[in-house]
Amino acid sequence: MRLAIAGGQPVRTKKFPAYRFIGDEEKQAVARVLDSGVLSRYLGCWHDDFYGGPEVQALERQWADYFGVKHAVAVNSCTSGIQCAVGAIGTEPGDEVVVSPYSMCISATAPLLYGAVPVFADIEDEYFCLDPDRVEAAITSRTRAIIAVDLFGQPYDVEAINAIAKRHGLYVIEDAAQAPGATYQGQHAGTLGDIGVFSLNYHKHIHCGEGGVVTTDSDELAEKVRLIRNHAEAVVQGKGHKDLTNMLGFNFRMTEIEAAIASCQLRKLNSLIERQRANCDYLANRLGEIPALTPQKTRPGAEHSYYVHAFKFDERVAGVPRDAFIDAVAAELPVTELREGEGVKICNGYVKPLYLLPLFQERIAIGSKGYPFTGPDHTSEVCYDRGICPVVERVESKELFGHELMRPPVTQEDMDDVANAFEKVWTLRDQL
Ligand SMILES: *Cc1c(COP(=O)(O)O)cnc(C)c1O
């Protein structure tokens, strides 16, 4: 028998079914909004419509109920939601914010938008979220906050990181973009820090086009997020809002159509997560039999929501490098319907450590003169050299692989094909 990458027959050629999570409910909801004639109902001044239209407000109530949090504020992306959160906590030029190098870029770059500087702390070897010891070591007298990411759908180390934040008087912003439906000790991801942010973009568990939701139990933070979302600078006077810190507003408003879709999507989240967990558990059991592969563990007390199903690869055990092995597995499998040209949903690594982005290497963010990295507010330079976070560099370059093949309607039979592809490559790896 030969590996497909060496010209043999692949394990499977029938495409994997596409994750199609938009149904009749969403179509009816969109039609209802179109019939109303009101596609968005915000006004950027102090008026009844400052808080948005009926669909936006209904989604916010539904979201707050579902996640068990006092306030949910709908925005037009998680990116803008994180920006609102960083602004709402009163971030100042000269501040530092401790961030993870292993995430989507905005969870590291958002502080820059308010003149603060990100400081990277390394990740945990096992769970890939911020390592509390490294967070502690990164804290200085200038630190204002920690942005903790629930990477791949795994909650961050809530107890340790929240304790550090409390001890040093810092805010925790939780980037829960990848973790709707994950929990820690029964409490939802997105409500584990002072302020949480979700994403509703196409790649996430539930989606509405583009969208995000900010969650918090704090009345004050929620109101600041609502102001930043909708032209705060033009609203504060009419509203009688006294604290002008970061009350530069933007237009980060979600439309009525997106809110109506998101509401339908949220109702399906439980059943989606249940099916994903079953598929991931099943596959992890089978792949766990292969000596070089270790399925990602779930943190004690947590429930994972599987945005990505991650594994670690041990090249010393396998005798071949990760990339050669995973490329060979991918060659045994077909693409997914709708993903023509995008390849099989299995990846070597996730993202390059974020401090290696040109933005940090060149220290050019706002304007061309190095602000805010250098200048009057930042007297000591933060280091972004290769090597500052050795765990993430090793995990990304040699060890981690992940897949997104668990999304329904795939079944255990589809997972069997995936497992068979891994087993075939394992058995025949000397052909690589
Ligand atoms: C997707 C994602 C974001 C950004 O979400 P958008 O809604 O596209 O802005 C932020 N953080 C993480 C961890 C993400 O995965």
The ligand as an ORCA input file, in Angstrom:
! r2SCAN-3c Opt
* xyz 0 1
  C     -12.166     35.542     15.216
  C     -11.440     36.069     16.368
  C     -11.436     37.437     16.678
  C     -12.011     38.490     15.777
  O     -13.339     38.307     15.462
  P     -14.061     39.261     14.387
  O     -15.502     39.134     14.762
  O     -13.756     38.710     13.052
  O     -13.563     40.628     14.567
  C     -10.800     37.846     17.828
  N     -10.184     36.971     18.632
  C     -10.142     35.665     18.370
  C      -9.446     34.752     19.321
  C     -10.753     35.163     17.217
  O     -10.691     33.861     16.933
*
